[in-house]
């Protein structure tokens, strides 16, 4: 707390109230060119291209990627997933978390700098701002200038483009849950439903607010990853660092100056790295949690080094051990452990999805009576079978049961028809001669097989209850 400010914010001298916190200044990132800037542009184009184009891709007669919540179907190209397949999503989330650990331990905040939605959309909003208001110095000058017709026009134009882009982002997001062509037709007729309208506006507002206004504050104050990333770092993690041994003492100089005679390091103290940083930090102060790993400071510093005729890499991807001891161990045991676990999980998930059977058989035994005896002396158990056809086509199935000698299945029809996406409750009974029972509770197995697609089949186990054997 400031010693000149009381806890209630009232000056001890009785003057005007003073604020605990200074207002954050708007950051105007400097334009950067270089290899990492090109990689970042490619990442933005690839990720946003995928996001905006994918809903318009068709797969047969339907949308290729569609999460149909009312029908409880999730289409991903040729695959159809149901709520019963939720464990696939759980495995996918585990893979995503482990991948984050792997890449963070390897090279710091790669996700934040190149693939995080906050970074990607903020980059686009900054491009729009730069297109309308000009380069960094022009934007700073415009913000400081008094309001005029020209300034008002530029601000209205910029925010108009931002809002339009944000609304289209929300519209695209809703297009993953409502077929985008139907959504477009409803929009052109001004007949969007209340929920579609709400979510388009909600996600549009979120995009506009986060990428247009909050920007780096989301990364610094709201994102939990910035807080726990250090737990995944070690001295061999590749991080963006300033080589103080080479750069200090810093100071301005002529291009042809003798550094040794002047007692200077390679850093010319131009502050270009600070101007290029989207979170406004000075990388020369060491590793900071606000750094998102975008590598803009590397590109701009290399550009300055090239102009001065110095070697590049004053700011670069390196490790603490490399800076302190000139030793680098990027490929260390933990990386192989992460990679091995990731390989097993990805392989297992791929195998499970590729060999997945779009058919489910659930069995509920009648619990009103353990068993009953028929008129001809057989022991009978009654079950209700739940048949779920998760395939895109209708199928006819045959049902059989095994597990006990002489077991007999009693059903109304030999073939069972189940439409695509339908759940059929099928009451059946199983009978057996009590002489063939060895225990009062025996395991039996039902098999459901498609009559029109032999490879489509599934099995499910149940218990057959009978009297204790004599």
C-alpha positions as CSV (number, residue, x, y, z in Angstrom):
1,X,0.0,0.0,0.0
2,X,1.2,3.5,-0.8
3,X,2.4,5.1,2.5
4,X,0.7,8.4,1.4
5,X,-2.7,6.8,1.0
6,X,-5.1,5.6,3.7
7,X,-6.9,2.3,3.4
8,X,-10.1,4.1,2.3
9,X,-8.3,5.9,-0.5
10,X,-8.5,9.3,1.2
11,X,-5.3,11.4,1.2
12,X,-4.0,12.0,4.7
13,X,-3.7,15.7,3.9
14,X,-7.4,16.0,3.3
15,X,-7.1,16.5,-0.5
16,X,-8.7,14.7,-3.4
17,X,-9.1,10.9,-3.1
18,X,-6.2,9.0,-4.6
19,X,-6.5,5.6,-6.4
20,X,-4.8,2.4,-5.3
21,X,-4.2,1.4,-8.9
22,X,-3.0,3.2,-12.0
23,X,-5.1,2.8,-15.1
24,X,-3.6,0.3,-17.4
25,X,-2.3,1.9,-20.6
26,X,-3.5,0.5,-23.9
27,X,-0.8,-1.6,-25.6
28,X,-0.2,-1.0,-29.3
29,X,2.0,-3.9,-30.4
30,X,4.6,-2.9,-33.0
31,X,4.4,-4.5,-36.5
32,X,6.8,-7.4,-36.7
33,X,8.2,-9.5,-39.5
34,X,10.4,-12.6,-39.3
35,X,10.2,-16.4,-39.2
36,X,8.1,-16.5,-36.0
37,X,5.8,-13.8,-37.3
38,X,5.3,-15.9,-40.4
39,X,4.6,-19.0,-38.4
40,X,2.1,-17.1,-36.3
41,X,0.3,-15.8,-39.4
42,X,0.2,-19.4,-40.9
43,X,-1.2,-20.6,-37.6
44,X,-3.9,-17.9,-37.5
45,X,-4.9,-18.6,-41.1
46,X,-5.0,-22.4,-40.7
47,X,-6.9,-22.3,-37.4
48,X,-9.4,-19.7,-38.4
49,X,-9.8,-21.2,-41.9
50,X,-10.6,-24.5,-40.3
51,X,-13.1,-22.9,-37.9
52,X,-15.0,-20.8,-40.5
53,X,-14.9,-23.3,-43.4
54,X,-15.6,-26.6,-41.6
55,X,-19.3,-26.0,-40.9
56,X,-19.8,-25.5,-44.7
57,X,-18.3,-28.9,-45.6
58,X,-20.8,-31.5,-46.5
59,X,-20.5,-35.3,-45.9
60,X,-23.1,-37.0,-48.1
61,X,-26.4,-35.4,-47.4
62,X,-25.5,-33.8,-44.1
63,X,-23.0,-31.4,-42.6
64,X,-19.6,-33.0,-42.1
65,X,-19.2,-31.7,-38.5
66,X,-22.4,-31.2,-36.6
67,X,-23.2,-31.5,-32.9
68,X,-27.0,-32.2,-33.1
69,X,-28.0,-31.8,-29.4
70,X,-31.8,-32.3,-29.8
71,X,-31.2,-35.6,-31.6
72,X,-28.3,-36.5,-29.3
73,X,-26.0,-37.2,-32.3
74,X,-22.6,-35.9,-32.9
75,X,-21.4,-36.1,-36.5
76,X,-17.7,-35.9,-37.3
77,X,-17.3,-36.7,-41.0
78,X,-18.1,-40.4,-41.4
79,X,-18.5,-41.1,-37.7
80,X,-21.6,-40.7,-35.6
81,X,-21.2,-40.5,-31.8
82,X,-23.9,-40.8,-29.2
83,X,-24.0,-39.8,-25.5
84,X,-23.0,-43.4,-24.8
85,X,-19.7,-42.6,-26.4
86,X,-18.8,-40.0,-23.9
87,X,-15.7,-41.8,-22.7
88,X,-14.1,-41.0,-26.1
89,X,-14.4,-37.4,-25.2
90,X,-12.9,-38.1,-21.8
91,X,-9.9,-39.7,-23.4
92,X,-9.6,-36.9,-25.9
93,X,-9.5,-34.3,-23.0
94,X,-6.8,-36.4,-21.2
95,X,-4.8,-36.4,-24.4
96,X,-5.2,-32.6,-24.8
97,X,-4.1,-32.0,-21.2
98,X,-1.1,-34.3,-21.5
99,X,-0.2,-32.6,-24.8
100,X,-0.2,-29.3,-23.1
101,X,2.2,-30.6,-20.4
102,X,4.4,-32.1,-23.1
103,X,4.7,-29.0,-25.2
104,X,5.0,-26.7,-22.2
105,X,7.9,-28.8,-20.8
106,X,9.5,-28.8,-24.2
107,X,9.2,-25.2,-25.3
108,X,7.2,-23.2,-22.9
109,X,3.9,-21.5,-23.9
110,X,3.8,-22.6,-27.5
111,X,0.0,-23.0,-27.2
112,X,-0.5,-19.5,-25.9
113,X,1.7,-17.8,-28.5
114,X,0.5,-19.6,-31.6
115,X,-2.8,-21.6,-31.1
116,X,-4.8,-20.2,-28.2
117,X,-8.1,-18.8,-29.4
118,X,-7.5,-15.6,-27.4
119,X,-4.2,-15.1,-29.2
120,X,-5.6,-16.0,-32.6
121,X,-8.7,-13.7,-32.5
122,X,-6.7,-10.9,-30.8
123,X,-4.2,-11.1,-33.7
124,X,-7.0,-10.7,-36.2
125,X,-8.5,-7.7,-34.3
126,X,-5.1,-6.1,-34.2
127,X,-4.7,-6.6,-38.0
128,X,-8.1,-4.9,-38.5
129,X,-7.1,-2.0,-36.2
130,X,-3.8,-1.6,-38.1
131,X,-5.6,-1.6,-41.4
132,X,-8.0,1.2,-40.3
133,X,-5.9,3.3,-38.0
134,X,-2.4,2.8,-39.4
135,X,0.9,1.7,-37.9
136,X,1.8,1.8,-34.2
137,X,2.9,5.5,-34.0
138,X,-0.2,6.5,-35.9
139,X,-2.5,4.6,-33.6
140,X,-0.9,6.1,-30.5
141,X,-1.1,9.6,-32.0
142,X,-4.8,9.0,-32.9
143,X,-5.7,7.9,-29.4
144,X,-4.0,11.0,-27.8
145,X,-5.6,13.4,-30.3
146,X,-8.7,15.4,-29.5
147,X,-12.0,14.1,-30.9
148,X,-12.7,15.2,-34.4
149,X,-14.8,14.0,-37.3
150,X,-11.8,12.1,-38.8
151,X,-11.1,10.3,-35.5
152,X,-14.8,9.5,-34.9
153,X,-15.0,8.1,-38.4
154,X,-11.9,5.8,-37.9
155,X,-13.2,4.6,-34.6
156,X,-16.7,3.9,-35.9
157,X,-15.3,2.1,-38.9
158,X,-12.9,0.0,-36.8
159,X,-15.5,-1.0,-34.2
160,X,-18.0,-1.7,-37.0
161,X,-15.7,-4.2,-38.7
162,X,-14.9,-5.7,-35.2
163,X,-18.6,-6.2,-34.4
164,X,-19.4,-7.6,-37.8
165,X,-16.5,-10.1,-37.6
166,X,-17.4,-11.0,-34.0
167,X,-21.1,-11.6,-34.9
168,X,-20.0,-13.8,-37.8
169,X,-17.8,-15.7,-35.3
170,X,-20.8,-16.3,-33.1
171,X,-22.9,-17.3,-36.1
172,X,-20.3,-19.8,-37.2
173,X,-20.1,-21.2,-33.7
174,X,-23.9,-21.8,-33.6
175,X,-23.5,-23.4,-37.1
176,X,-21.7,-26.3,-35.4
177,X,-24.9,-27.1,-33.5
178,X,-27.6,-26.0,-35.9
179,X,-27.0,-26.9,-39.6
180,X,-25.3,-23.8,-41.0
181,X,-27.3,-23.8,-44.2
182,X,-30.6,-23.8,-42.3
183,X,-29.2,-21.2,-40.0
184,X,-28.3,-19.0,-43.0
185,X,-31.8,-19.4,-44.5
186,X,-33.4,-18.5,-41.2
187,X,-31.1,-15.4,-40.9
188,X,-32.0,-14.2,-44.4
189,X,-35.7,-14.5,-43.6
190,X,-35.1,-12.8,-40.2
191,X,-36.6,-15.8,-38.5
192,X,-33.8,-17.0,-36.2
193,X,-35.1,-18.8,-33.1
194,X,-34.6,-17.2,-29.7
195,X,-31.8,-19.6,-28.6
196,X,-29.9,-19.3,-31.9
197,X,-30.2,-15.5,-31.6
198,X,-29.0,-15.5,-28.0
199,X,-25.9,-17.7,-28.6
200,X,-24.9,-15.7,-31.8
201,X,-25.0,-12.5,-29.8
202,X,-23.4,-14.1,-26.7
203,X,-20.4,-15.5,-28.5
204,X,-20.2,-12.4,-30.7
205,X,-20.1,-10.2,-27.7
206,X,-17.5,-12.5,-26.0
207,X,-15.3,-12.3,-29.1
208,X,-15.6,-8.5,-29.4
209,X,-14.9,-8.0,-25.7
210,X,-12.0,-10.4,-25.3
211,X,-10.2,-9.8,-28.6
212,X,-11.1,-6.1,-29.1
213,X,-11.0,-4.7,-25.6
214,X,-9.5,-7.0,-23.0
215,X,-6.8,-8.6,-25.1
216,X,-3.7,-9.1,-23.0
217,X,-5.7,-8.7,-19.7
218,X,-7.3,-12.1,-20.4
219,X,-3.9,-13.7,-20.6
220,X,-2.5,-11.9,-17.6
221,X,-5.4,-11.8,-15.1
222,X,-8.0,-14.4,-16.3
223,X,-6.2,-17.3,-17.8
224,X,-5.2,-19.9,-15.1
225,X,-2.5,-21.3,-17.3
226,X,-0.3,-18.3,-16.8
227,X,-0.3,-19.0,-13.1
228,X,0.6,-22.7,-13.0
229,X,2.8,-22.9,-16.1
230,X,6.0,-22.5,-14.0
231,X,5.2,-25.9,-12.4
232,X,5.8,-27.5,-15.8
233,X,9.1,-25.6,-16.5
234,X,12.5,-26.8,-15.5
235,X,16.0,-25.4,-16.4
236,X,16.0,-27.4,-19.7
237,X,12.7,-26.0,-21.0
238,X,13.1,-23.9,-24.1
239,X,12.0,-20.4,-23.2
240,X,12.3,-17.0,-24.8
241,X,15.2,-15.3,-23.0
242,X,17.4,-12.3,-23.3
243,X,21.2,-13.1,-23.2
244,X,22.2,-10.5,-20.6
245,X,25.9,-11.7,-20.7
246,X,26.0,-10.6,-24.3
247,X,23.7,-7.7,-24.2
248,X,24.8,-5.8,-21.1
249,X,25.7,-3.1,-20.4
250,X,23.0,-1.8,-22.8
251,X,23.0,1.6,-24.4
252,X,22.6,3.6,-27.6
253,X,25.6,3.9,-30.0
254,X,26.5,4.6,-33.5
255,X,26.5,1.6,-35.9
256,X,30.3,1.8,-36.4
257,X,31.0,2.2,-32.6
258,X,33.7,0.1,-31.0
259,X,31.8,-1.8,-28.3
260,X,34.8,-2.7,-26.2
261,X,36.1,0.8,-26.2
262,X,32.6,2.1,-25.3
263,X,32.1,-0.6,-22.7
264,X,28.8,-1.6,-24.1
265,X,27.1,-4.9,-24.9
266,X,25.1,-5.8,-28.0
267,X,21.7,-4.4,-26.7
268,X,21.2,-0.9,-28.1
269,X,18.3,-0.2,-25.7
270,X,16.0,0.6,-28.6
271,X,13.0,-1.0,-26.6
272,X,11.8,-2.5,-29.9
273,X,11.2,-5.8,-28.0
274,X,9.0,-4.0,-25.5
275,X,7.0,-2.3,-28.3
276,X,6.5,-5.6,-30.1
277,X,5.3,-7.5,-27.0
278,X,1.5,-8.0,-27.0
279,X,1.4,-8.1,-23.2
280,X,3.8,-5.1,-22.8
281,X,6.6,-6.7,-20.8
282,X,10.3,-6.2,-21.1
283,X,11.9,-9.6,-21.9
284,X,15.2,-8.2,-20.7
285,X,13.9,-8.4,-17.1
286,X,13.9,-12.2,-17.3
287,X,11.2,-14.8,-17.5
288,X,7.8,-13.5,-16.5
289,X,4.4,-15.2,-16.3
290,X,2.9,-12.5,-18.6
291,X,5.0,-13.8,-21.5
292,X,2.8,-15.8,-23.9
293,X,5.7,-17.1,-26.0
294,X,4.7,-15.4,-29.2
295,X,8.4,-14.8,-30.1
296,X,7.7,-11.3,-31.5
297,X,10.6,-10.0,-29.4
298,X,12.9,-12.5,-31.1
299,X,11.9,-11.3,-34.6
300,X,12.2,-7.6,-33.9
301,X,15.5,-8.0,-32.0
302,X,17.0,-10.0,-34.8
303,X,15.9,-7.3,-37.2
304,X,17.7,-4.6,-35.1
305,X,20.8,-6.8,-34.8
306,X,20.9,-7.2,-38.6
307,X,20.7,-3.5,-39.1
308,X,23.6,-3.0,-36.6
309,X,25.7,-5.7,-38.2
310,X,25.6,-7.9,-35.0
311,X,24.9,-11.6,-34.7
312,X,21.2,-12.5,-34.3
313,X,20.0,-14.3,-31.2
314,X,20.4,-11.7,-28.5
315,X,16.8,-12.6,-27.6
316,X,16.1,-16.2,-28.6
317,X,14.6,-19.6,-27.7
318,X,17.1,-21.1,-25.2
319,X,17.2,-22.7,-21.8
320,X,18.3,-21.5,-18.4
321,X,21.0,-24.2,-18.3
322,X,22.3,-23.0,-21.7
323,X,22.4,-19.4,-20.5
324,X,24.1,-20.2,-17.2
325,X,26.2,-23.3,-18.0
326,X,26.3,-23.5,-21.8
327,X,24.6,-26.9,-21.5
328,X,21.4,-27.9,-23.3
329,X,19.3,-31.1,-22.5
330,X,16.1,-30.5,-24.4
331,X,15.5,-34.3,-24.9
332,X,15.4,-35.4,-21.3
333,X,13.7,-38.4,-19.6
334,X,10.4,-36.6,-18.8
335,X,10.0,-35.7,-22.5
336,X,10.2,-39.4,-23.5
337,X,7.8,-40.3,-20.7
338,X,5.2,-37.7,-21.9
339,X,5.7,-38.8,-25.5
340,X,5.3,-42.5,-24.7
341,X,2.1,-41.9,-22.7
342,X,0.8,-39.7,-25.5
343,X,1.6,-42.3,-28.1
344,X,-0.2,-45.0,-26.2
345,X,-3.3,-42.9,-25.6
346,X,-3.5,-41.6,-29.2
347,X,-3.0,-45.2,-30.5
348,X,-5.6,-46.6,-28.1
349,X,-8.2,-43.9,-29.0
350,X,-7.6,-44.3,-32.7
351,X,-8.0,-48.1,-32.4
352,X,-11.1,-47.8,-30.3
353,X,-12.7,-45.4,-32.8
354,X,-11.8,-47.3,-35.9
355,X,-13.0,-50.6,-34.4
356,X,-16.1,-49.1,-32.7
357,X,-19.3,-51.0,-33.2
358,X,-22.3,-48.7,-33.9
359,X,-24.6,-51.0,-32.0
360,X,-25.4,-51.3,-28.3
361,X,-27.2,-54.0,-26.4
362,X,-28.3,-53.4,-22.8
363,X,-30.0,-56.1,-20.7
364,X,-32.3,-55.6,-17.7
365,X,-33.5,-58.8,-15.9
366,X,-37.0,-58.8,-14.5
367,X,-36.6,-58.4,-10.8
368,X,-40.2,-59.0,-9.9
369,X,-39.5,-62.7,-9.7
370,X,-36.1,-64.4,-9.6
371,X,-37.4,-67.2,-11.9
372,X,-40.5,-69.0,-12.7
373,X,-41.3,-72.6,-13.7
374,X,-43.3,-73.3,-16.9
375,X,-46.0,-75.9,-17.3
376,X,-43.6,-78.4,-18.8
377,X,-41.1,-78.1,-15.9
378,X,-38.6,-75.7,-17.5
379,X,-37.0,-72.8,-15.5
380,X,-37.6,-69.4,-17.1
381,X,-36.1,-65.9,-16.7
382,X,-37.5,-62.8,-18.2
383,X,-35.4,-59.9,-19.6
384,X,-35.9,-56.6,-21.3
385,X,-33.3,-55.9,-24.0
386,X,-32.5,-52.4,-25.1
387,X,-31.2,-52.3,-28.7
388,X,-29.6,-49.1,-29.9
389,X,-28.8,-48.8,-33.6
390,X,-26.1,-46.1,-33.8
391,X,-25.5,-46.6,-37.5
392,X,-26.6,-44.3,-40.2
393,X,-28.7,-47.1,-41.8
394,X,-31.7,-49.2,-40.7
395,X,-30.8,-52.8,-39.8
396,X,-32.4,-56.2,-39.1
397,X,-30.8,-58.2,-36.3
398,X,-30.9,-61.8,-35.1
399,X,-30.6,-62.6,-31.4
400,X,-29.0,-65.7,-29.8
401,X,-28.0,-66.8,-26.3
402,X,-25.3,-69.1,-25.1
403,X,-23.7,-70.1,-21.8
404,X,-25.7,-73.1,-20.6
405,X,-26.4,-76.5,-22.3
406,X,-29.9,-76.7,-23.8
407,X,-30.6,-73.0,-23.3
408,X,-33.6,-71.8,-25.2
409,X,-34.5,-68.3,-26.3
410,X,-38.2,-67.4,-26.6
411,X,-39.0,-64.3,-28.7
412,X,-41.9,-63.2,-31.0
413,X,-39.9,-63.0,-34.2
414,X,-36.6,-64.4,-35.6
415,X,-35.5,-61.0,-36.9
416,X,-35.6,-57.7,-35.2
417,X,-35.8,-54.4,-37.2
418,X,-34.3,-51.3,-35.6
419,X,-34.3,-48.0,-37.5
420,X,-31.2,-45.8,-37.6
421,X,-30.8,-43.9,-34.3
422,X,-33.7,-45.8,-32.7
423,X,-33.8,-47.5,-29.3
424,X,-35.9,-50.7,-29.2
425,X,-37.1,-52.2,-25.9
426,X,-37.5,-56.0,-26.5
427,X,-39.0,-58.3,-23.9
428,X,-37.7,-61.9,-24.2
429,X,-37.5,-64.9,-22.0
430,X,-34.9,-67.6,-21.6
431,X,-35.7,-71.2,-20.6
432,X,-33.6,-74.2,-19.5
433,X,-34.1,-77.6,-18.1
434,X,-33.3,-77.5,-14.3
435,X,-31.3,-80.7,-14.8
436,X,-28.8,-78.6,-16.8
437,X,-28.3,-76.1,-14.0
438,X,-25.1,-76.6,-12.0
439,X,-25.5,-73.5,-9.8
440,X,-28.4,-71.2,-8.8
441,X,-26.8,-68.3,-10.6
442,X,-25.1,-68.8,-14.0
443,X,-23.6,-66.5,-16.5
444,X,-25.1,-66.4,-20.0
445,X,-24.3,-64.3,-23.0
446,X,-26.6,-62.7,-25.6
447,X,-25.3,-62.0,-29.1
448,X,-27.0,-59.5,-31.4
449,X,-25.9,-59.7,-35.1
450,X,-27.0,-57.8,-38.1
451,X,-28.8,-60.0,-40.7
452,X,-27.9,-57.6,-43.6
453,X,-24.3,-56.7,-42.4
454,X,-22.6,-59.8,-41.0
455,X,-19.7,-57.8,-39.5
456,X,-22.0,-55.7,-37.3
457,X,-22.5,-57.5,-34.0
458,X,-22.2,-57.1,-30.3
459,X,-22.3,-59.3,-27.2
460,X,-23.6,-58.7,-23.7
461,X,-23.5,-60.8,-20.5
462,X,-26.3,-61.5,-18.0
463,X,-27.2,-63.8,-15.1
464,X,-29.6,-66.7,-15.2
465,X,-31.2,-67.4,-11.9
466,X,-32.7,-70.8,-11.0
467,X,-33.4,-73.1,-8.0
468,X,-30.4,-74.5,-6.1
469,X,-29.4,-77.8,-7.8
470,X,-30.4,-81.0,-6.0
